[in-house]
Amino acid sequence: MRTRIKICGLTREEDVHAAVAAGADAIGFVFYPKSPRYVTPQRAAELIRIVPPFITTVGLFVNASPDEVARTVRVAPLSLIQLHGDETVAEAAAIAAAAGRQFMKVFRVKPDTAPDELLEYEQANRAASPLFASLLLDTYVDAYGGAGKGFDWSLIPKDLAPRVVLSGGLSVHNATDAVAGVRPYAVDISSGVEASKGIKDARKIADFVAAVRAGDAILESETHHERETAVPR
Ligand SMILES: O=C(O)c1ccccc1NCC(=O)[C@H](O)[C@H](O)COP(=O)(O)O
């Protein structure tokens, strides 16, 4: 199965068109006012109007109140909310319920994060959110996200990887290795496909998607080889 791709932090129509044309499965809009990629709910609604069917629109919040999230989704028809702040899983579930949307929770990985901590967090998240792959792993940064900084992928338990969205410092230079090495359900990117903060670069988006697909091709060939060389029982 091919790795899903989310392009985050879109602020312009041309960037929505570029992400869709490149084959993105999801596009993200940042409702965190301190972010240089911040859009108002009204602006997000304008951008979502040009999103074709079968592409997930994601609204990204940092420590927002349930009312703020509920008000936002009433204006911008978002498919999914991504909670990128200090919200607990229980708080995330309450916010999502108030908004009437499914949620993706973010775990921000630090250098001293233990693999078991990720497993425990994902299990708690799975109990609160029936959505498959509802956990996004990003790098811990003071700005909460969108910093173009990666984390140590070896911290991700192999049996957890197929249920997570991998994020943080991805680019055309590491996307193939991220897909073939980590084997996540999806990847998420913002800085690595930008000309400047909030301004995406269509060529970088296309090149990133191609690099992800190259990783998928590696996985497919490995799977084929494993099937061909499997010892019949
Ligand atoms: O994009 C932002 O400006 C942002 C600000 C605050 C919290 C989250 C933010 N982005 C969330 C995302 O999902 C980003 O795609 C993710 O952090 C990865 O960003 P990057 O390392 O720049 O690819």
The ligand as an SDF file (V2000), in Angstrom:
LIG
                    3D

 23 23  0  0  0  0  0  0  0  0999 V2000
    3.4070   24.6220   10.3900 O   0  0  0  0  0  0  0  0  0  0  0  0
    3.4610   25.3590   11.3760 C   0  0  0  0  0  0  0  0  0  0  0  0
    3.7800   26.5520   11.3140 O   0  0  0  0  0  0  0  0  0  0  0  0
    3.0980   24.8210   12.7260 C   0  0  0  0  0  0  0  0  0  0  0  0
    3.1180   25.6690   13.8370 C   0  0  0  0  0  0  0  0  0  0  0  0
    2.7800   25.1640   15.0830 C   0  0  0  0  0  0  0  0  0  0  0  0
    2.4100   23.8270   15.2450 C   0  0  0  0  0  0  0  0  0  0  0  0
    2.3970   22.9660   14.1470 C   0  0  0  0  0  0  0  0  0  0  0  0
    2.7560   23.4610   12.8910 C   0  0  0  0  0  0  0  0  0  0  0  0
    2.7770   22.6160   11.7940 N   0  0  0  0  0  0  0  0  0  0  0  0
    2.2680   21.2960   11.9480 C   0  0  0  0  0  0  0  0  0  0  0  0
    2.6260   20.3010   10.9550 C   0  0  0  0  0  0  0  0  0  0  0  0
    1.8890   19.3240   10.8090 O   0  0  0  0  0  0  0  0  0  0  0  0
    3.9450   20.3660   10.2340 C   0  0  0  0  0  0  0  0  0  0  0  0
    3.7660   19.8050    8.9590 O   0  0  0  0  0  0  0  0  0  0  0  0
    4.9470   19.5490   11.0270 C   0  0  0  0  0  0  0  0  0  0  0  0
    5.2200   20.2240   12.2370 O   0  0  0  0  0  0  0  0  0  0  0  0
    6.2330   19.3180   10.2370 C   0  0  0  0  0  0  0  0  0  0  0  0
    6.7970   20.5530    9.9130 O   0  0  0  0  0  0  0  0  0  0  0  0
    8.1980   20.5750    9.0830 P   0  0  0  0  0  0  0  0  0  0  0  0
    9.2400   19.9930   10.0150 O   0  0  0  0  0  0  0  0  0  0  0  0
    8.4140   22.0160    8.7830 O   0  0  0  0  0  0  0  0  0  0  0  0
    8.0080   19.7290    7.8580 O   0  0  0  0  0  0  0  0  0  0  0  0
  1  2  2  0
  2  3  1  0
  2  4  1  0
  4  5  1  0
  4  9  2  0
  5  6  2  0
  6  7  1  0
  7  8  2  0
  8  9  1  0
  9 10  1  0
 10 11  1  0
 11 12  1  0
 12 13  2  0
 12 14  1  0
 14 15  1  0
 14 16  1  0
 16 17  1  0
 16 18  1  0
 18 19  1  0
 19 20  1  0
 20 21  2  0
 20 22  1  0
 20 23  1  0
M  END
$$$$
